[in-house]
Amino acid sequence: GAGKGTQCANIVRDFGFEHLSAGDLLRAHMKSGSPDGNMVAEMIKQGTIVPSEVTVNLLLGAMKESGKQKFLIDGFPRNKENRDAWEATAGYDCDFVLFFDCPEDVMTQRLLGRNEGRTDDNIETIKKRFKTFEESSMPVVEYYKGIDKVRWVSSVESPEDVYAKTKAFFDAM
């Protein structure tokens, strides 16, 4: 809803990062039909956060399989437990957090209009996801803000304008 997918594709194209979407990895995992995948499916349907070890292991596996060294991890960490599990398992932290700021009404309108066939793109789940984000993810954003690792971009503008601001952070690396 904030345009992360569009912006990530631009970053991959221009800077050679491997884009890993925690949500896409989780959705593929839930389609596997395994008990773990079924548990993930139910949690996503409810708009709740999947156990950290599941997501961390999916991300680390995808990173290894990619053969690349630069990663753009989309939708992670979602909470303090995710962040702590990442640091404990991976042994390092991110260079920075790219935060696309999008008001709830704009995000809702975009999500309902994107028509990707996702089970979590309905008004009830969107409201739950936004509430979960505010309660669980914003404290993580605030943590990274406190150590000067947040790069903030308003995502209300056109995708081109959002990318011009986003690109500047990667140009500065």
C-alpha positions as CSV (number, residue, x, y, z in Angstrom):
1,G,0.0,0.0,0.0
2,A,2.9,2.4,0.6
3,G,4.5,1.4,-2.7
4,K,7.4,-0.8,-1.3
5,G,7.2,-3.2,-4.2
6,T,7.5,-0.5,-6.9
7,Q,10.4,1.2,-5.0
8,C,12.2,-2.0,-4.3
9,A,12.1,-2.9,-8.0
10,N,13.7,0.4,-8.8
11,I,16.5,-0.1,-6.2
12,V,17.2,-3.6,-7.5
13,R,17.4,-2.2,-11.1
14,D,19.7,0.7,-10.3
15,F,21.8,-0.6,-7.4
16,G,22.1,-4.4,-7.9
17,F,20.5,-5.3,-4.6
18,E,18.7,-8.7,-4.1
19,H,15.1,-7.9,-3.0
20,L,13.8,-10.2,-0.4
21,S,10.2,-9.7,0.7
22,A,9.5,-11.3,4.0
23,G,5.8,-11.4,3.1
24,D,6.5,-13.1,-0.3
25,L,8.7,-15.7,1.4
26,L,6.1,-16.4,4.0
27,R,3.3,-16.6,1.4
28,A,5.4,-19.1,-0.6
29,H,6.0,-21.0,2.6
30,M,2.3,-21.2,3.4
31,K,1.5,-22.6,-0.1
32,S,3.9,-25.5,0.6
33,G,1.1,-27.2,2.6
34,S,3.5,-28.1,5.4
35,P,2.2,-27.9,9.0
36,D,4.5,-24.9,9.5
37,G,3.2,-23.4,6.2
38,N,-0.4,-23.9,7.3
39,M,0.3,-22.1,10.7
40,V,1.8,-19.2,8.7
41,A,-1.3,-19.1,6.5
42,E,-3.6,-18.8,9.5
43,M,-1.5,-16.1,11.1
44,I,-1.3,-14.0,7.9
45,K,-5.1,-14.4,7.5
46,Q,-5.6,-13.0,11.1
47,G,-3.1,-10.1,10.4
48,T,-0.8,-11.3,13.2
49,I,3.0,-11.6,13.1
50,V,4.6,-14.9,12.3
51,P,7.2,-16.4,14.8
52,S,10.5,-14.7,14.3
53,E,12.5,-17.9,13.8
54,V,10.4,-18.9,10.8
55,T,10.9,-15.6,9.1
56,V,14.6,-15.3,10.0
57,N,15.3,-18.8,8.6
58,L,13.4,-18.1,5.4
59,L,15.3,-14.9,4.9
60,L,18.7,-16.4,5.6
61,G,18.0,-19.3,3.3
62,A,17.0,-17.0,0.5
63,M,20.1,-14.8,1.0
64,K,22.3,-17.8,0.8
65,E,20.5,-19.1,-2.3
66,S,20.8,-15.7,-4.1
67,G,24.6,-15.7,-4.1
68,K,24.5,-11.9,-3.7
69,Q,26.0,-9.7,-1.0
70,K,23.7,-6.7,-0.9
71,F,20.1,-7.2,0.3
72,L,17.0,-5.1,0.4
73,I,14.8,-6.9,3.0
74,D,11.2,-5.7,2.7
75,G,8.8,-6.0,5.6
76,F,11.3,-7.1,8.3
77,P,11.8,-6.7,11.2
78,R,8.2,-6.3,12.1
79,N,8.7,-6.2,15.9
80,K,11.4,-6.2,18.6
81,E,11.4,-10.0,18.7
82,N,12.1,-10.1,15.0
83,R,15.0,-7.7,15.3
84,D,16.5,-9.5,18.3
85,A,16.1,-12.9,16.5
86,W,17.7,-11.5,13.4
87,E,20.7,-10.1,15.3
88,A,21.1,-13.3,17.4
89,T,20.8,-15.7,14.4
90,A,22.5,-13.6,11.6
91,G,25.0,-12.0,13.8
92,Y,24.7,-8.5,12.3
93,D,22.3,-5.7,11.9
94,C,21.1,-3.6,8.9
95,D,22.9,-0.6,7.4
96,F,19.7,1.4,7.6
97,V,15.9,1.2,7.6
98,L,14.0,2.7,4.7
99,F,10.7,3.9,6.0
100,F,7.9,4.7,3.5
101,D,5.4,6.8,5.4
102,C,1.9,6.3,4.2
103,P,-1.3,7.5,5.9
104,E,-3.8,4.7,6.7
105,D,-6.5,6.0,4.4
106,V,-4.1,6.2,1.4
107,M,-2.7,2.8,2.2
108,T,-6.2,1.2,2.5
109,Q,-7.3,2.7,-0.8
110,R,-4.2,1.4,-2.6
111,L,-4.4,-2.1,-1.1
112,L,-8.1,-2.5,-2.0
113,G,-7.4,-1.3,-5.5
114,R,-4.3,-3.4,-6.3
115,N,-6.2,-6.6,-7.1
116,E,-3.4,-9.1,-6.6
117,G,-5.7,-11.8,-5.2
118,R,-4.0,-11.7,-1.8
119,T,-6.1,-13.1,1.1
120,D,-5.0,-10.3,3.3
121,D,-6.2,-7.5,1.0
122,N,-9.6,-7.0,2.6
123,I,-10.8,-4.1,4.8
124,E,-10.9,-6.2,8.0
125,T,-7.4,-7.6,7.6
126,I,-6.0,-4.3,6.5
127,K,-7.3,-2.6,9.6
128,K,-5.8,-5.4,11.8
129,R,-2.5,-5.1,9.9
130,F,-2.3,-1.4,10.4
131,K,-3.0,-1.7,14.1
132,T,-0.4,-4.4,14.4
133,F,2.1,-2.2,12.5
134,E,1.4,0.8,14.9
135,E,1.7,-1.4,18.0
136,S,4.5,-3.7,17.0
137,S,6.5,-2.2,14.2
138,M,6.6,1.5,15.1
139,P,8.6,0.8,18.2
140,V,11.3,-0.9,16.0
141,V,11.3,2.1,13.7
142,E,11.7,4.4,16.8
143,Y,14.6,2.2,18.0
144,Y,16.4,2.6,14.6
145,K,15.5,6.3,14.6
146,G,17.2,6.6,18.0
147,I,20.5,5.2,16.5
148,D,20.2,7.4,13.3
149,K,19.4,4.5,11.0
150,V,16.0,5.5,9.6
151,R,15.7,7.0,6.2
152,W,12.2,8.5,5.9
153,V,10.3,9.0,2.7
154,S,6.7,10.2,2.3
155,S,5.0,7.7,-0.1
156,V,2.0,9.9,-0.8
157,E,3.6,11.5,-3.8
158,S,3.9,10.0,-7.3
159,P,6.1,6.8,-7.5
160,E,8.6,8.9,-9.5
161,D,8.9,11.5,-6.8
162,V,9.1,8.9,-4.1
163,Y,11.9,7.2,-6.0
164,A,13.9,10.4,-6.5
165,K,14.0,10.8,-2.7
166,T,14.6,7.1,-2.1
167,K,17.5,6.9,-4.6
168,A,19.3,9.7,-2.9
169,F,19.8,7.5,0.2
170,F,21.4,4.7,-2.0
171,D,23.5,7.2,-3.9
172,A,25.0,8.3,-0.6
173,M,26.1,4.8,0.4
